Amino acid sequence: MTVFDRTRLTDDTFKLDLERMRRGWYSDKYFENIGAMLATLAGQGYRYSGRSPRLADVPAAQLAVLATGDLEVEMQWFTRRPGKTIVVGVDKALAMLRGCTGYIDSQGRFVGTWGRLIVEAVHDGATVWYNGDPLAVQPVIRARGRYRDFALLETPTLGILTRASRVATNVYNTLVAARGKPVLFFPARFDLHEVQAADGYAYNIAVQRFNHDYQETVSRFVSTDAQGDWWGGAGGGTVAHAAIACFLGDTAEAMLAFSVTRPAHIPRIALVDFNNDSVSDSLATLDTMFARFRELTDAGDTAEAEKYRLYGVRLDTSGSVRDVNVPPLGDPALDLGVNPRLVFIVRQAIDNAWQRWSLPAAWTDRARDYCHAVKIVVSGGFSPEKITRFEKLAVPVDIYAVGSSLFDNHGPTVSDFTADVVRVKIDGEWRDLAKVGRRACDNPDLEPVP
């Protein structure tokens, strides 16, 4: 599954539309045209009749017998994202090559030729570096074989490598910014549902990569079951604003109802910005949940009491709104949305809430611990840059919920992959033949793919 366990996902994992992929349904049309042209030339017995400006040292007699339609090439897949890229999508790209390398015969049947292809690849979770020199890229897949057999697959293989590696690298950089605090994966609503499995897998790989690199044990949190499809994860979450609306804006009542009806293993995280008064709604929820927790504990029903342990509160104030608890300073960055001042204010209110309760001595320490254990989750417009600012200010955030920034694809986050033919086989000998500005490169992490 990853570079960490040296295994790969099985082809069945991806549920590929092999029939249409083999016929070019998902490929840029020029690859279909190239493949058809080469197949036709092969059928006609065509031999090379041009004058190669790049292979002047090859005797003309050797070139004159070259069966262009059956030309064998070496192709390499790579990215030029600046700096470090967490590579994901390799296993799915290999599944495409394994299932679709070949040709359609005269009877309209697919003939697979994967067995004739020599392929090397890194594992998902490997890292590559790019320093700005296009002559020093690090390939993540390298294949040698008859070009027309896999020409159609350039488009879809590049697509999954680009998408998954971009998401994984963005997640990784977000985790670095968060200094090991958990990052909830919340971007499902910002793209097509069909991409959730690949995106969730990329997130999972990024967390594993971060834990490996920094010797951390950050947990993984996805919001949909589809995001966990390839690696056995499951979606989690508590309530949305719509749930609070169903309780007419009473956040505490909504959380009490949730706790009554849902299993105890689901963390109780209250969304407290519905009324734009995060302190009041946090305290009202805390009061209600603790009172029930205490009542059940005193009655000896500790298992049921766990349903009322408030795991956290989530601040999600809109970036165009100032929470009523934040005194205005006239600076949108300091006043609006989920800002550092709001988090400090809410943290202090929660930590001191137990002092307002009338408690017997036996409950004083437990009440204080109950409050101090409540985590603060923040969401709404968080990016590595914003998280870095929060961390530098030591804002008491426990968990960051991050959405659309994990799809960011501009400037330094552009992870576009490309593939180049870099060598051709002539009379049994491999010769360099890349376009100007590119060359055959190596990567010590490439391994043979059986």
Secondary structure, DSSP 8 states (H G I E B T S, - for coil): --TTTT----GGGG---HHHHHTTTTS-HHHHHHHHHHHHHHHHT----S--SS-TTS-HHHHHT--GGG-EEEEEEEE--SEEEE---HHHHHHHHHHH-EEE-TTS-EEE-GGG-EEEE--TT-EEEE-S-TTS---SEEEEEEHHHHGGGHHHHHHHHHHHHHHHHHHHHHHHHTTT--EEE--GGGS-GGGHHHHHHHHHHHHHHHHHHHT-----EESSSGGGTTTT--B-----HHHHHHTTT-HHHHHHHHHHHS-TTS-EEEE--TTS-HHHHHHHHHHHHHHHHHHHHHTT-HHHHGGG-EEEEEE---TT---TTS---S-HHHHSSS-HHHHHHHHHHHHTGGGGS---HHHHHHHHHHHHT-EEEE-SS--HHHHHHHHHTT----EEEE-GGGG--SGGG---EEEEEEEEEETTEEEE---TT------TT-EE--
